[in-house]
Amino acid sequence: MPATGVRPGRYVAAVRLRILGCLLLSLTACTSESGPRAASSVPTPTPTATGSPSPLPSPAASALPAADSLLLAVADKRGGLALYAVSRGSHSATLVRRLDGPPRHVVNRVSLSSGNSPTACVVWGPADVTSPSPRELRCYRPGSGAGRLVSDKASYDVGVRADGRALAWTEGNQDLVIADLAGDVATVRARMPYAEGAPPGGYPEGLGDLDWIGARTLVGTAVGDSDESIGLCVIDLDHPRGHPGAGFGRCLRPQGAEAQKGYAHFEEAALVAPGEAVVVERGQDCCGENDDAPAGRAVRLRLSDGAVLGVFATPRDGREVVDVSGGARAVLYTTARDGKELAVSLRRAGEARGAPLTGLPTDLLLATAQP
């Protein structure tokens, strides 16, 4: 594998960014991007506040949804982002309020805290993928439709801890940044390079898909060259490296019977019970090497050893599961056909299967549920 650096325009968050690029064809051509920004090899233990003063809450903000509603962040191809609520027992979403983003940008990734009025943190990328404009990581405090700029060096991935008091994001796919979060104010606590001592853009792996599974524990997807995942990695922030060399945590891939079926990768994680998460399981998706790879599906995974405990959602013929989010009370999952025609379903705890979610924009770009 040549040391050309991670190419986040080709591979970030599994199929997510491939789909994003294809859905934006009406805005610009699908192209891959250059390598990541330079990665810092110097930790940042001293807290540093980031961002500009927070604007006043949006006057368009509506009343709070019912206390037991599930909140979703939903983006469309026009660049819009909004919060929707799904009431208890329902499979229909209702608009709560819209969130403002930078002009001529679309959402690359969004993450929500729990609660009736969640904190939202969003990576906004230029709608024109050839634009030199930087991506912007912005956080929106509860009740606000206007965000505070946290970083203009963000890569594609961001994760808000369920309690809304911690934030993780990537910069250039090489740095993992951890910060305290108070509303929309982020205070950086640590900055960890994916590969110690690697020259800028000189290491062919990186990190994507950041999901919190505990107060000091993340799950991330180790991403590599040629559009492929290296594994779903459990990252203990008190001992983040976990092993000598590059990368974080211990990484899990399908083994045994799962591998024999053609599955090669786990990606993303919605924690549904202690030590168990719903993840995307997919086959090899690179270079024409495996034309018979099985369609991506959602499975329940034991995080201690990577054992598949059961199938959570199987797509219809010609489609594949490309995204999962949520938590113990409900999991939201998205299916696609050739990276397009997105369809969103919701499966609540205790339900035997998921059901399509109605009430969302027809030009859907992505939908993410809170834990």
Secondary structure by P-SEA (a helix, b strand, c coil): ccccccccccccccaaaaaaaaaaccccccccccccccccccccccccccccccccccccccccccccbbbbbbbccccccbbbbbcccccbbbbcccccccccccccbbbbbcccbbbbbbbbccccccccbbbbbbbbccccccccccccccccbbbbcccccbbbbbccccbbbbbbbcccbbbbccccccccccccccccccccccccccccbbbbbbcccccccccccccccccccccccccccccccccccccccccccccccccccccbbbbbbbcccccccccccccbbbbbbcccccccccccccccccbbbccccccccbbbbbbbccccbbbbbbbcccccbbbbbcccccccccccccc
